[in-house]
Amino acid sequence: MRFVMALGVVALGAGCAHSPRAADAAAPAPASRARQLSAEAEQAYDSLDFERCAERFRASGEVAGEGPDRSESFYRAAGCASLAGHADAAVEVLKRAVQAGYYDADHLEYDPELAALHPLPAWSGIVAEARANLAKAPEAPFMTMTLMGVDAFGSRKVDRETVQRLMGLEVGKPVVHSAAIFKQKEAALREQYGLAFARASMSIYFAEERKGTAFVVMDMVDAEDASRLRFLPEPKGHPTDPEGLLARWSDYVERLQQLQMQGKLSEDSSCKKVAHCIGGFGHPDLAPFEPEFLAKVPGQLDALTAVLREEADPEKRVSAAYLLAYAPTVEETAQRLQPFIRDSQSSVRNSVLRVLTATQEAATKPLVDVATVADAVAMPTATDRNKATYLLSYLLEDLSPEVLKAHRAGLLRQLGERLVEMSALTLPINRDPAVLVLKHLSGEKYETADEWRAWLARQPKTAG
């Protein structure tokens, strides 16, 4: 589909930037202990408890055997020690990281968590040793991204320049994501400007023409606009996994991500039987999943909908949303997903809107309510807004000219200013859907925000 839905772009929010691997019950005791210590360190990192984070990661590195787990644990310990203000301790453990083989020299050099170490005499030697390790590494590290744009959206008090200055970002320079620093900057914005909400995210591209680029977005909500933060209550239940479908979907996603990171994912990642399937089933390791989903989901629609409505674990709600793409008809998929557009968790909203967007794009008639989708365009985070706006654009395509005309004035009153603001953003997946909707509503072909702003100013002002 035209919307970038799957594996070419990843959004990194203010949650943890590093995902600990689950402990393997069959692993030797030291390895199992190292993983447990790393998990405890990640929890401390998420809580911005950098003292405990550094202590736990260091302990994990000391328990781990030789290899990448050891060097990564020491590296993470150095970042936490630096954030805690212990530069000398950070240098000491960072030396241990490169001595243990750490070789991602670009990441090390541009990691903002280690910025306090740059003036120290030992820094240049640490970088040099990491580059020496890189020269003999068995494979290249994940690429370091170049920052291509910074966007600020949603506040009348905070502009792009303020965000860029606060976060210390330079467009055109290498950038490394730090979840902890993002959280700190969000808190500073909320306090300084009295915001009801502030959340930073980084979108990175590792496919197609934008490979190796990154964009940072700061989403904000002013206190007087707090109604934009309206979501469904958090579910508290634990429905049964219908026929093990949730577990199977999790298995599919895990294998899909492994293949993608290994560069082994088939180029043919399109969906064959349904409108949305994340990454397809072209690889032999993925092929067995599709027949199972096609066979089992139609008989478990009520149970999967109950998971979306009642399950406390958001990851299971995410799985249920994706599985509902396998309903027998697109109407059934849309009907069951639409009530959950405002789920309490961003990850679930993301999944619901992805499936609805793909389903509406493949349809030839409206499947969802225009008012519900237009309301979703006002949600606070970019990952909500871009999908809701793409969904609205595909929905408007399928309206009859008469119905589109009937909606035009109301949508311009409700969304006109917001769409024009979105048309000025630098991140394409946030800008492009707004331009599509403006083109549908106007019949014009403008591209720049200035052109759209001038066009909107010429429109009759209708009360209501």
C-alpha positions as CSV (number, residue, x, y, z in Angstrom):
1,M,0.0,0.0,0.0
2,R,1.1,3.6,-0.5
3,F,1.4,4.2,3.2
4,V,4.7,3.0,4.6
5,M,3.2,0.3,6.8
6,A,5.9,-2.3,7.6
7,L,9.6,-2.9,7.9
8,G,11.2,0.0,6.1
9,V,10.7,2.6,8.8
10,V,10.7,2.2,12.6
11,A,9.5,4.7,15.1
12,L,11.5,4.8,18.4
13,G,9.6,6.5,21.2
14,A,10.6,7.5,24.7
15,G,10.4,3.9,25.8
16,C,13.5,1.9,26.1
17,A,15.7,1.9,23.0
18,H,17.2,-1.5,23.8
19,S,15.1,-4.7,24.1
20,P,16.4,-7.4,26.5
21,R,16.1,-10.9,25.3
22,A,13.9,-13.2,27.3
23,A,15.7,-15.5,29.6
24,D,16.1,-19.1,28.3
25,A,15.1,-21.6,30.9
26,A,17.6,-24.1,29.4
27,A,20.5,-21.6,29.4
28,P,23.5,-22.2,31.7
29,A,23.2,-20.5,35.1
30,P,25.6,-17.6,34.4
31,A,23.9,-16.8,31.1
32,S,20.5,-16.9,32.8
33,R,21.7,-14.7,35.6
34,A,23.3,-12.2,33.2
35,R,20.0,-11.9,31.4
36,Q,18.1,-11.4,34.6
37,L,20.5,-8.6,35.6
38,S,20.1,-7.0,32.2
39,A,16.3,-7.1,32.6
40,E,16.6,-5.4,36.0
41,A,18.9,-2.8,34.4
42,E,16.4,-2.1,31.6
43,Q,13.7,-1.5,34.2
44,A,15.9,0.9,36.1
45,Y,16.7,2.7,32.8
46,D,13.0,3.0,32.0
47,S,12.5,4.6,35.4
48,L,15.5,6.9,34.9
49,D,17.2,5.3,37.9
50,F,20.7,5.5,36.4
51,E,22.6,4.5,39.5
52,R,20.8,1.1,39.7
53,C,20.9,0.8,35.9
54,A,24.7,1.2,35.8
55,E,25.2,-1.2,38.7
56,R,22.9,-3.9,37.2
57,F,24.4,-3.7,33.7
58,R,27.9,-3.8,35.1
59,A,27.0,-6.9,37.1
60,S,25.5,-8.5,34.0
61,G,28.7,-7.9,32.1
62,E,30.8,-9.5,34.8
63,V,28.6,-12.6,35.0
64,A,28.3,-13.0,31.2
65,G,30.7,-15.1,29.3
66,E,33.0,-13.7,26.5
67,G,31.0,-12.4,23.6
68,P,28.7,-9.6,22.5
69,D,26.4,-9.9,25.6
70,R,29.3,-9.0,27.8
71,S,30.5,-6.1,25.7
72,E,27.0,-4.7,25.3
73,S,26.3,-4.9,29.0
74,F,29.4,-3.0,29.9
75,Y,28.6,-0.5,27.2
76,R,25.1,0.1,28.6
77,A,26.5,0.4,32.1
78,A,28.8,3.2,30.8
79,G,25.8,5.1,29.4
80,C,23.9,4.8,32.7
81,A,26.9,5.8,34.7
82,S,27.5,8.8,32.5
83,L,23.8,9.9,32.8
84,A,24.2,9.5,36.6
85,G,27.0,12.0,36.6
86,H,29.8,9.5,37.3
87,A,32.1,10.2,34.3
88,D,35.2,8.4,35.8
89,A,33.1,5.2,36.5
90,A,31.6,5.4,33.0
91,V,35.1,5.6,31.4
92,E,36.3,2.6,33.4
93,V,33.4,0.4,32.4
94,L,33.5,1.6,28.8
95,K,37.1,0.5,28.6
96,R,36.0,-2.9,29.6
97,A,33.3,-2.8,26.9
98,V,35.8,-2.2,24.1
99,Q,38.3,-4.7,25.7
100,A,35.5,-7.3,25.5
101,G,35.1,-6.6,21.8
102,Y,32.6,-3.7,21.5
103,Y,32.9,-2.5,17.9
104,D,30.0,-0.1,17.0
105,A,32.4,2.9,16.9
106,D,30.0,5.3,15.2
107,H,27.2,4.6,17.7
108,L,29.7,5.1,20.5
109,E,31.0,8.3,19.1
110,Y,27.6,9.9,18.6
111,D,25.7,8.4,21.6
112,P,24.4,11.4,23.5
113,E,24.4,9.4,26.7
114,L,28.2,9.4,26.6
115,A,28.6,13.1,25.6
116,A,30.0,14.0,29.1
117,L,33.0,11.7,28.4
118,H,34.2,13.4,25.3
119,P,36.5,16.0,27.0
120,L,38.2,13.3,29.1
121,P,41.7,12.2,28.1
122,A,40.7,8.5,27.8
123,W,37.9,9.2,25.2
124,S,40.0,9.2,22.0
125,G,41.7,6.0,22.9
126,I,38.4,4.3,23.6
127,V,37.0,5.3,20.2
128,A,40.2,4.2,18.5
129,E,40.0,0.7,20.2
130,A,36.4,0.4,19.1
131,R,37.4,1.2,15.5
132,A,40.1,-1.4,15.7
133,N,37.6,-3.9,16.9
134,L,35.3,-2.9,14.0
135,A,38.1,-3.6,11.4
136,K,38.1,-7.3,12.5
137,A,34.4,-7.7,13.3
138,P,32.5,-10.6,11.7
139,E,29.7,-8.4,10.5
140,A,28.9,-4.7,10.2
141,P,27.0,-3.0,13.0
142,F,23.5,-1.5,12.4
143,M,23.9,1.7,10.5
144,T,24.1,5.1,12.3
145,M,21.5,7.4,11.0
146,T,21.7,11.0,9.7
147,L,19.2,13.4,11.1
148,M,17.2,14.9,8.2
149,G,14.5,16.9,10.1
150,V,13.0,17.9,13.4
151,D,9.3,18.5,13.8
152,A,7.3,20.1,16.7
153,F,3.5,19.6,16.5
154,G,0.5,20.2,18.6
155,S,1.4,23.2,20.8
156,R,0.8,26.9,20.3
157,K,3.6,27.7,22.8
158,V,6.5,25.6,21.5
159,D,7.9,25.8,18.0
160,R,10.4,23.6,16.0
161,E,13.4,25.8,16.8
162,T,12.7,25.6,20.5
163,V,12.5,21.8,20.4
164,Q,15.7,21.5,18.3
165,R,17.6,23.8,20.7
166,L,16.4,22.0,23.8
167,M,17.2,18.6,22.5
168,G,20.6,19.6,21.1
169,L,19.9,18.2,17.6
170,E,21.7,19.2,14.4
171,V,20.1,18.5,11.1
172,G,22.5,16.8,8.7
173,K,24.6,15.3,11.4
174,P,24.7,11.6,12.7
175,V,22.1,10.9,15.4
176,V,21.7,8.1,18.0
177,H,18.5,7.6,19.8
178,S,18.4,7.7,23.6
179,A,15.1,6.9,25.3
180,A,16.3,8.3,28.6
181,I,17.4,11.6,27.2
182,F,14.1,11.8,25.2
183,K,12.2,11.3,28.5
184,Q,14.2,14.0,30.2
185,K,13.6,16.5,27.4
186,E,9.9,15.7,27.4
187,A,9.7,16.4,31.2
188,A,11.6,19.7,30.7
189,L,9.1,20.8,28.1
190,R,6.1,19.9,30.1
191,E,7.4,21.8,33.1
192,Q,8.7,24.9,31.3
193,Y,5.6,25.4,29.1
194,G,2.8,23.9,31.2
195,L,2.0,21.2,28.7
196,A,-0.5,18.4,29.3
197,F,1.6,16.0,27.1
198,A,5.0,15.9,25.4
199,R,6.4,12.9,23.7
200,A,9.5,12.6,21.5
201,S,10.0,10.0,18.9
202,M,12.6,9.2,16.2
203,S,11.6,7.6,12.9
204,I,14.5,5.8,11.2
205,Y,14.5,4.5,7.6
206,F,16.5,1.4,6.7
207,A,15.0,0.6,3.3
208,E,14.4,2.2,-0.1
209,E,15.6,5.7,-1.0
210,R,15.6,7.1,2.5
211,K,17.8,4.4,3.9
212,G,20.0,5.7,6.7
213,T,18.0,8.8,7.5
214,A,16.2,9.8,10.7
215,F,13.6,12.3,11.8
216,V,12.7,13.5,15.3
217,V,9.2,14.5,16.2
218,M,8.1,16.2,19.4
219,D,4.3,15.8,19.9
220,M,2.7,18.1,22.4
221,V,-0.7,19.0,23.9
222,D,-1.3,22.3,25.5
223,A,-3.1,22.2,28.9
224,E,-6.2,23.8,27.4
225,D,-6.4,21.1,24.7
226,A,-6.3,18.2,27.2
227,S,-9.4,16.7,25.6
228,R,-7.1,15.4,22.8
229,L,-5.9,12.9,25.4
230,R,-9.3,11.1,25.6
231,F,-8.8,7.3,25.4
232,L,-10.7,4.2,26.3
233,P,-10.3,2.8,29.9
234,E,-7.4,0.4,30.4
235,P,-8.7,-3.2,30.2
236,K,-8.1,-5.4,33.3
237,G,-9.1,-8.9,32.2
238,H,-7.3,-12.0,30.8
239,P,-9.5,-13.8,28.2
240,T,-8.3,-17.2,26.9
241,D,-6.1,-17.2,23.9
242,P,-8.5,-18.6,21.2
243,E,-7.0,-21.7,19.6
244,G,-3.5,-20.3,20.5
245,L,-3.8,-17.7,17.8
246,L,-2.3,-14.9,19.8
247,A,0.8,-17.0,20.6
248,R,1.1,-18.0,16.9
249,W,0.9,-14.4,15.8
250,S,3.7,-13.6,18.3
251,D,5.8,-16.4,16.8
252,Y,5.2,-15.1,13.3
253,V,6.2,-11.6,14.2
254,E,9.4,-12.8,16.0
255,R,10.5,-14.9,13.0
256,L,9.6,-12.1,10.6
257,Q,11.8,-9.6,12.5
258,Q,14.7,-12.1,12.7
259,L,14.6,-12.6,9.0
260,Q,14.4,-8.9,8.3
261,M,17.3,-8.0,10.6
262,Q,19.3,-10.8,8.9
263,G,18.5,-9.5,5.5
264,K,16.8,-12.7,4.5
265,L,13.2,-11.5,4.1
266,S,11.8,-12.2,0.7
267,E,11.4,-9.2,-1.5
268,D,7.8,-10.4,-2.1
269,S,6.3,-9.2,1.2
270,S,2.9,-8.3,-0.1
271,C,-0.3,-9.7,1.3
272,K,-2.0,-12.4,-0.8
273,K,-5.2,-13.2,1.0
274,V,-6.0,-10.1,3.1
275,A,-5.4,-6.4,3.0
276,H,-2.9,-6.2,5.8
277,C,-0.3,-8.8,7.0
278,I,2.8,-6.8,8.1
279,G,5.5,-8.6,6.2
280,G,3.9,-11.3,4.1
281,F,4.7,-15.0,4.0
282,G,7.1,-15.3,1.1
283,H,9.9,-16.8,3.1
284,P,9.7,-20.6,3.7
285,D,9.9,-20.1,7.5
286,L,6.8,-17.8,7.3
287,A,4.7,-19.7,4.8
288,P,3.1,-22.2,7.4
289,F,1.5,-19.3,9.4
290,E,-0.8,-17.9,6.7
291,P,-3.0,-21.0,6.2
292,E,-3.4,-21.3,10.0
293,F,-4.6,-17.7,10.3
294,L,-7.0,-18.1,7.3
295,A,-8.4,-21.3,8.7
296,K,-8.8,-20.4,12.4
297,V,-9.6,-16.6,12.6
298,P,-13.1,-16.7,11.0
299,G,-14.3,-19.0,13.8
300,Q,-12.8,-16.9,16.6
301,L,-13.9,-13.4,15.7
302,D,-15.9,-12.9,18.9
303,A,-13.1,-14.2,21.0
304,L,-10.5,-12.0,19.4
305,T,-12.8,-9.0,19.8
306,A,-13.1,-9.8,23.4
307,V,-9.3,-9.8,23.7
308,L,-9.3,-6.2,22.3
309,R,-12.0,-5.2,24.7
310,E,-10.9,-7.0,27.9
311,E,-7.2,-8.1,27.8
312,A,-4.9,-6.2,30.2
313,D,-1.7,-7.1,28.2
314,P,-1.4,-4.6,25.3
315,E,0.8,-7.0,23.3
316,K,-2.0,-9.5,23.2
317,R,-4.4,-6.7,22.1
318,V,-2.0,-5.8,19.3
319,S,-2.0,-9.4,18.1
320,A,-5.8,-9.6,18.2
321,A,-6.0,-6.4,16.1
322,Y,-3.7,-7.8,13.4
323,L,-5.5,-11.2,13.4
324,L,-8.8,-9.5,12.8
325,A,-7.6,-8.7,9.3
326,Y,-8.3,-12.3,8.6
327,A,-12.1,-11.9,9.1
328,P,-14.1,-13.3,6.2
329,T,-15.1,-9.9,4.9
330,V,-13.5,-6.4,5.0
331,E,-16.8,-5.1,6.5
332,E,-16.4,-7.5,9.5
333,T,-12.8,-6.4,10.0
334,A,-13.7,-2.7,10.0
335,Q,-16.7,-3.1,12.2
336,R,-14.8,-5.0,14.9
337,L,-11.8,-2.7,14.9
338,Q,-13.4,0.7,14.7
339,P,-14.4,0.9,18.4
340,F,-10.8,0.5,19.4
341,I,-9.2,3.4,17.5
342,R,-8.8,5.2,20.9
343,D,-7.4,2.3,22.9
344,S,-5.5,3.4,25.9
345,Q,-2.1,2.1,24.6
346,S,-0.3,3.7,21.6
347,S,0.9,0.3,20.3
348,V,-2.7,-1.0,20.1
349,R,-4.0,2.2,18.4
350,N,-1.2,1.8,16.0
351,S,-2.1,-1.7,15.1
352,V,-5.9,-1.0,14.9
353,L,-5.3,2.0,12.6
354,R,-2.8,0.1,10.4
355,V,-5.3,-2.7,9.7
356,L,-8.1,-0.2,9.1
357,T,-6.0,1.9,6.8
358,A,-4.9,-1.0,4.7
359,T,-8.5,-2.4,4.6
360,Q,-10.0,0.9,3.6
361,E,-7.4,1.4,0.9
362,A,-8.2,-2.0,-0.6
363,A,-12.0,-1.3,-0.5
364,T,-14.2,0.4,-3.0
365,K,-16.7,1.7,-0.6
366,P,-16.6,3.4,2.8
367,L,-16.0,0.9,5.7
368,V,-15.7,3.3,8.6
369,D,-17.4,6.4,10.0
370,V,-16.1,9.7,8.7
371,A,-16.7,11.5,12.0
372,T,-14.8,8.8,14.0
373,V,-11.8,9.0,11.7
374,A,-11.7,12.8,11.6
375,D,-11.8,12.8,15.4
376,A,-8.8,10.4,15.4
377,V,-6.7,12.9,13.4
378,A,-6.6,15.0,16.5
379,M,-5.0,12.3,18.6
380,P,-1.7,13.4,20.3
381,T,1.0,11.2,18.8
382,A,2.3,11.2,15.2
383,T,1.9,7.4,15.0
384,D,-1.8,7.9,15.6
385,R,-2.3,10.9,13.4
386,N,-0.4,9.7,10.3
387,K,-2.4,6.5,10.1
388,A,-5.7,8.2,10.9
389,T,-5.0,10.8,8.2
390,Y,-4.1,8.2,5.6
391,L,-7.3,6.3,6.6
392,L,-9.3,9.5,6.1
393,S,-7.7,10.1,2.7
394,Y,-8.7,6.6,1.5
395,L,-12.1,6.9,3.0
396,L,-12.7,10.2,1.1
397,E,-11.6,8.5,-2.1
398,D,-14.5,6.0,-1.7
399,L,-17.2,8.6,-0.9
400,S,-19.5,9.6,-3.7
401,P,-19.1,13.2,-5.0
402,E,-22.3,14.1,-3.3
403,V,-21.4,12.7,0.1
404,L,-17.9,14.2,-0.1
405,K,-19.4,17.6,-0.9
406,A,-21.7,17.3,2.1
407,H,-18.7,16.6,4.4
408,R,-16.4,19.2,3.0
409,A,-17.3,22.3,5.0
410,G,-17.4,20.4,8.3
411,L,-14.1,18.7,7.8
412,L,-12.4,22.0,6.9
413,R,-13.8,23.6,10.0
414,Q,-12.6,20.7,12.2
415,L,-9.3,19.8,10.5
416,G,-8.3,22.6,8.1
417,E,-5.7,24.3,10.3
418,R,-4.4,21.0,11.6
419,L,-3.9,19.6,8.1
420,V,-2.1,22.8,7.0
421,E,0.2,22.5,10.0
422,M,0.9,18.8,9.1
423,S,1.6,19.8,5.5
424,A,4.6,21.8,6.8
425,L,6.2,18.8,8.6
426,T,9.5,17.4,7.4
427,L,8.8,13.7,8.1
428,P,7.1,12.4,4.9
429,I,4.8,9.9,6.6
430,N,3.4,12.7,8.7
431,R,3.2,15.3,6.0
432,D,2.0,13.3,3.0
433,P,-1.4,12.1,4.2
434,A,-2.3,15.7,5.2
435,V,-1.6,16.8,1.7
436,L,-3.7,14.0,0.3
437,V,-6.7,14.9,2.4
438,L,-6.3,18.6,1.5
439,K,-6.3,17.6,-2.2
440,H,-9.5,15.6,-1.8
441,L,-11.3,18.4,0.0
442,S,-10.1,21.2,-2.3
443,G,-9.7,19.7,-5.7
444,E,-6.4,21.6,-5.9
445,K,-2.9,20.2,-6.4
446,Y,-0.8,22.4,-4.1
447,E,2.2,20.9,-2.3
448,T,3.7,23.4,0.1
449,A,2.4,24.5,3.4
450,D,2.4,28.2,2.3
451,E,0.2,27.3,-0.7
452,W,-2.2,25.4,1.5
453,R,-2.3,28.1,4.1
454,A,-3.2,30.7,1.5
455,W,-5.8,28.4,0.0
456,L,-7.4,27.8,3.4
457,A,-7.5,31.6,4.1
458,R,-9.6,32.1,0.9
459,Q,-12.3,29.6,2.0
460,P,-15.6,30.9,3.2
461,K,-15.9,31.0,7.0
462,T,-19.0,29.0,8.0
463,A,-20.3,29.1,11.5
464,G,-21.0,25.8,13.4
